[in-house]
Amino acid sequence: VGTLEDGTVFDDTRARHEPYTFRVGLGFVIGGWDKGIPTMMKGERSLFTMDPSVAYGVAGAGWKIPPNATVKFDIELLGWEEIDDMGPDDIEPEWEAPLVGRDDVGFGGKDPLAGKYTWERNGLEVLVKAQLPDATQPRDVLAEFFPRRISVSVKGALLLSGTPAMDLDWEECYWDMNREEEMQDDPQAKLWLLIHLHKKDAEKVRWPDHLLMEHLELPDEEDENEAAGYS
């Protein structure tokens, strides 16, 4: 059972009835495990308190373990098996934590229902982009942002509405209108609505693979790099 110093549980294989199996001394787990597990006897249960230097370091791990966190592990050693010879095929690839915070960047997906918008990961926020009719004015856009709800309409037509896939820092959310940067003075430049959704605890989290909770049960979005239009 892994906990933070305040007692918050971030992993509990005992409750899941899923014993964790790994190889000791090869760097497959955090340093505290590599050093602590060999000191235990079969059937022993120990409580280890691990400094960040032998745990998850200055970066932390995902949204559950903050940077520079001291962690505790309640470990019961159920058994062990000695391996004498290990070949190249026995070495497992190093696990890479998903990118979070400012490193959470890249194309996200598109509107799975009507194709009215696309969205992308933009570090501390998610950026939703939709093409607007040329005559659209700021007064035509109505947007409401709440921690667990979004609603955006243009000229009375609903563009985006639902429960965001993760909590928002709603006071930091906003929208603006812009034309294609490379064609600012061109009358043919497309007009875009840009919706900025700022993530709560943005430095520690990664936006899920869907924009809204309502999209979770829909077929997987097909990756596309071209923005869809709104009309």
N, C-alpha and C positions, 0 to 999 in steps of 0.2 A: 504494500500500500504506500503510495507516494503522496506526501503532503507538503504544503508550504509551512513557513514558520507560524502562521496564524491558524493552522489546522485545516486549511482548505485542501480537500482531496483532489489531486489532478489525475490520479490513476489508481485503480483498485482491481487487480486481477483476482484477488481472493473473493471479492463479491461476485465476480463474473464466473468463478470456478474455472479459470483458465490459467493454469500454471505457466510461468514464463520460462522458456528454454533458450539458452544462449551459450556461447563459447567464451570462456574467461581468458583474459590476458592478451587478447588479439585486437583490442580497440573497437569491438562491435558495440560496446555499451559505454556509458560514462565512466570516467576514471575512478570514481568512488566505488563503483561496483567491481571493477577489475581489481581494486586493492582490497576491498572489504570481504567479498564473497569467499576468497581462498582462506580466510581466517576462521570460517565457520565449520561446524561439524554437521553431519547428516542429522536432520531432525531438529536442529537448533533454530531458534527464532530470535532475531536481534533487531535492534533499532539503531540505524545509522543516521547521523546528522552530517550533511555534506556541504562544505563550502562551495561557492560558485566555481572556484578553480578546479574542482574535481567533479563538478556537476554540469550545469548548462551554460556556465560562463557569462560573459557580458551581454550576449545576445538573447539569452533565455531560450524558450522553445514554444513556438506558436503563441496562441492567446492565453494558454493556461499557466505558463511559467514565465514570469517577468524577468527582465534583465537583472543580472547580479543577485539571483535569488539563492538563499540558503534553503536546502530541501531536506526532508526527512524520509527515510524508507523503513517500513516495518517489514522485514524479510524473514521468511521461513524457508530454510534449505531442505527441500523434499528429497533430493538425491543428486548424485553426480556420476559422470562416466568419464573415465580417463581415455584420451585419444592419443595413441603413440605416434602414428604417422598421418600427416596431413598433406595432401597434394593440392595443386592449384584449384581443382574443382571443389575443394572443401571450404575455400575462402568465399564468404558471402560479400556482395558489394556493399559499400558503405551507405548507410541510410542518410538521405538528405532531407532535412526539414523543409516544408513548404515555405516559400518566400512570403514574408509578412511586412507590415508597415510600409515604409517608403519603397521597398523592393517589390511590392505587390503591383506589378505593372503588366500590361499586355492586353490584347483583344479579349473581350469577355463573351459577347454574343449579340444576338439581335432579337427583336420583338418576335416571339414564337407564334403569335396569333395573327397579326396583320402586317408585320414587317415595317412598322412605322418608325422604328428607331433602332440604333445599335448602341451598345455600351462597351466601355473598356475600363480596365483597371488603371488607375492613375495615381499610384502611391497611397496617400492618405485619404483619397476620395475615389469614387466611381463617377465617371463622366458618361452621361447619356446624351446622345446626339440625334437630332431629328431635323430633316429639311422642312422649311416652312414656305408657304406661298409668298411670293415677292412682296405683296401688299400688306403683309402682317405687321401690325404695330405692337409695341410693348403692352398697350392696354388690352390687347386681344388675348394675352396669356394670363391664366389664373393658376397659381401653384400653391399648394399647402404641404408643409413638411412637418412630420411628427416623428417621435422615436420609432414607432412601429407602423407608420402609414405614410403613403405618398399619394398625392393626387395632382395631376397636371393636365390642363385642358387648353385648347387653342380655339378661339372663336366659338366656344360652347361645345366643341367636340373633344371627347376624352382621349388623351394621348397616352397617359401612363397613370395607373391606379392600382394600389394593392399594398401588401405587406412586404417591406424590404427583406432581403434574405438575411440581414443582420441589423442590429440596432444602429440607428443614426444619431450623430451629434446634430440634432435637427436645427439648432441655432446657427450652425455653420453651413447649412445647406442653402443654395441659391440657384438662380438661373440667369442667363443672359442671352442676347441675340448677337450673331456675328456673321459676316460674310466670309467666304473663303479667303484666307490670308493672302494668298498669292495673286488674288484678283480683286483687291479692295476697291479699285476705281473702275472696274469693268462692270457695265450695266448687266452683263450676263452672269455675274458671280452669284452663286447660290446663297440663299439666306438660311442660317441654321439656328436652331434652338439648342443651347447647351445647358444641361441640367447637372449641377454639381452636388453629389450626395456624399457628405462627409461621414466617414465611419466613426462610431463610438470606440474609444480606446484604440484609435487608428494606428498608433505605433506598434501595437502588439498583435494585430489580427490580419487575416487574409479574407477577402470577400469570397463567398462560396461560388460554385460554378453556375449559379442561376441568379438573375437579378431580383426576382420576386418569389416569395414563398408559393404563390399560386402557380408558378411555373414548374415547381418541383416534380409534379406527377406527369408533366408533358414530355413528349419525346425529346431526346437530346438535341440541343441547338446545333445547327451545322455551322462550322467555323467559316466566317466570311470576313474579308477585310474592307469591303466597300459599304459605306453607310447607306441605309435605306431612307427613302423619302417619306415625307408626311404631306398629305394633301387633303 
